[in-house]
Structure formats: C-alpha cells, structure tokens
Amino acid sequence: MEILKTLFEQWAGVPCTECLALGANGSSRRYYRLVGERLKVKGEMGAAAGNTSHLTAIGCINDDIRENEAFFAYSRHLHAKGMPVPELYAVDDDRRHYLQQDLGDQTLYGLLYDKKRQGGGFDAEMLGLYKKTLADLAAIQQAGADMDFSMAYPRAAFDRQSILWDLNYFKYHFLKLAHIPFDEQRLEDDFNTLVDFLLQADCNYFLYRDFQSRNIMLLPTTHYPQPTLYYIDYQGGRRGAAQYDVASLLYSAKSDLPEAIRQELLGHYLDVRGIRGEERQRWLGHFWGYVLVRILQALGAYGYRGLFEQKDYFIQSIPLGLNNLRNLSESHPLPINLPELKRVVDLTNVLSLPLTPSHSLSLPVGSSHSLSLPPKKSLLSESSLTVTVLSFSFKKGLPTDPSGNGGGFIFDCRALPNPGRYPEYKCYTGKDRPVIEFLKKEPAVDQFLDHAKALVGQSVEKYLERNFTNLQVSFGCTGGQHRSVYCAEHLARWISDTYPCRVEIHHREQDK
C-alpha cells in the first residue's frame, strides 16, 4: 500500500489522503481507489482561493508481472489509437504496482441490474448503450490487430492450445465437480473436431478475451445525452477471431439478455462491420461455435470460482449459464458432429437448481442418468423460500426489494465498533481476515448478531410454515464496507446452516 501511495503522490503532486479497497470477483489482482486533495488557485474554473478539488486514481497490486506487462503494452497501444481505455498513469519499478485512470463505479452490468431490480428491464437506453458498445468493440478489434502480441499472456493467439484450455476448464472444473459422467477420449475427439471448425474463421483481430458488461464503465458527461463508455480488463487479450468477443458480450449469463435483443444487437454489429451476403452467413456459422466455447468456458469458471472457491456471485451464474447452453443446443446446432459433447450437454439440462455456496453438485446414489443438487437440509426440496441478505451504506439510501414484498428487516450496524476509523483497516472489507478478527473480538458485535438471529429466525420459521417465497434481511453501516458486510456474511451462513431454505447474499456497494 505504501508503494501505491508513493506512486500516487509522484503522479498527483499531493499526498494520498484516502484509500478504499475495491472488489475483484474473478481476479487475484487487488484494486484500490486513491484520493488526494489539490488546492485550487483563485479564478480556476470560477473557484475562490482556498477551495480544493479531488484527484483520484485506481491503484492495482498484481504479482503476475507477465500479465501486467501485457496490460501496460495493450493500454499504451490502444490509448495511442484513441480507443476508450483507461490511461496508464504510473508504473512502479517492481512492475507489480501501478496507477490508472479512475473511471468511476458505474458499469454497464450495474445499470442493467438496477433496471431489472426496479422492473424496467432492457429498455431503449440499454439498447442504445449496447449498440454503442458493439461499435466500439469493432473499432478496438481492428485497432489492436497490429498489436505486438509477443507481450500477450499466456499465449500470443487464441489458437488450438488456447481453445483446448478453455474446453478442458469446462471438463475439469464443471463436469468433474458436477460428477457428470463422460467418455474422456470421445470428448477429447469432439473437442478437436470443434477446434478444427473454429480455426477456419478469420483469426487476425485483437481478441479482447473478457469482453463482458462488468468490464464496461459508464462515465457521466455533461455534453452528451449518454455516458462515455470505457473498457477495462483486457490483459488476457491476444490475436484471434472477432466472433469470440461478440459472443462474450451477448451471451453473458449474468446479463441474461432477451434472445430477440441478442439477434438485433448481433445484426447491428455485422452492419457496423459491413459484413453482408455470403460472408455474413460464413461469419455467423463460426459465431455459434464461438458462443458454445464461451459458454463452456464460463461454466468452467463458475464451477471453479463458485463450487470450489465458494464465491456466491459465480454460483448464482450457473443456472443462467446452463440456460444459455440449453437454448444454444436447441436453436443453433453446429454443422459438425459432436456426439459425446452433445450427450454431456443433455446431462447438464437435468441439474436441479438453483445453487447456494453451501451446496455442491452430485449424482444421486445408484443413478447414472439424472443429476440433482442434494440440499444441506432434507426439507429444502419442499421449501420455496429464498432469504436474500444484503449489506449497504446508509449514505447511499435504503435497499430496494426486487421480490415485490416491499422489503424486510433492516439492521443498523452504525452503533457497533467501526474498524474503518483505523488506517490499517481502511483498505479491507468485512470479508477480509483483518476486519473479521477485529469484529470477532468485540462482544457488542456478538450480542448484536444474537438479537438479529432471534428476530430473523422467528420469521424464517413462520415463512417456511406458511410457504412464503421471499424474505429480505439488510445490514447497513456508514460506508457499506466493514460492519454491514461482516454481519451480512455471518447471518447468511447461519441461516444456510440452520434452515431448509435458499440463501442469496449481495453486498450492494461492493457489487457496484
């Protein structure tokens, strides 16, 4: 942290006065927002003497130097060509610490999620933003085509080896964890047949690799009706087929776009690229193959990050990923024969869902054909109750209830001891070990949670008895970072271990 603060002071010319930890769901990289105050000169933008303005940057700590070097090279190349990517401000000599442009907190996915929670769904504004995104993608793919791919990590191209890595990720981190039976040699044969087909496409574009709505930032502007879009997290980029990135955006499980919207957006991208006639049909033929690869790779990630690492965000994505796979296999069959892969896909269609962090996928004893999700409590299969546990910041308003029940319990954690008041805890959240240890030592926290359990437990029992479907429990504190996150995590685990109901957990400020 001291290295990041030193970098910030060298870049900004003022000390770092605040450092806030930011979330990174699928990455080992650690991100922080660094803030400093600059004294304005009298008359500067109409300011009076003595007024201050905030300077901010996003700091990153990543021990994977090769990944960092790829990010540095891509950022400089794309930024020099006028692409909307974050400016790289400063890089430490150790190549592990660096600063980049702060693009705010609003992502394309966050906006879509908020609209869905409020009952708005995919409206005209979202359609316009997605069309702008696809036009920008086409520009980035071509602007990066002459990149120095010797810096690419882990490979210079999305070639046979890269595609097989993705397919094996699905095999070992989803199929194996789900105990879905397969003939390994026959599946490998199908994988090779699929790769041969995919590599017939034009593979001479910059393949962004992780082009999805969580990596698209919306920066508000005063002179445009729409926010400016910026694109982040492209360090895994390499040379490859343009179809892959389009598939990543349109068939993201968590975004869950309506199929008609996907088709309209796909047509828009092809129009922007000027792809028509027979060329369009050839392009689309390979596109559905890349959609398949992307969905399988995503399921592998959901299996590893969710079922193995127990990260609830990824577990919640599994049902949506399986639904994408099922729809693809039914609506867009490929012009190649993949018998073992087809059999495996058919088996995934009978998984019993949804999943929660305390559950794992498995075959029922004595069965070789169907799959189910055994609940922690035997009554789960008879219960339709979902308890949603949230953390939030009171400064940013009370949480809404997308179930339509108008909300539930709201517990105020602001009277509890606050680790955020101490500098050594400012860069952590309530899910990090230092904060957990701090709050565990405070008797007031245990007493507070015991009262919360008594109240919530009484309601859960009655809701189960009366076959209610939704209960929301929210914990708020000043910033939504330490106390509320810790209490929400603690209560969610307790409910999951105690009652036969499904539990979902969301950290509103971190999720944003």
Summary of the structure (lengths in Angstrom):
residues: 512
radius of gyration: 24.2
end to end distance: 22.9
largest distance: 79.5
contacts: 1667
relative contact order: 0.10
helix: 49%
strand: 15%
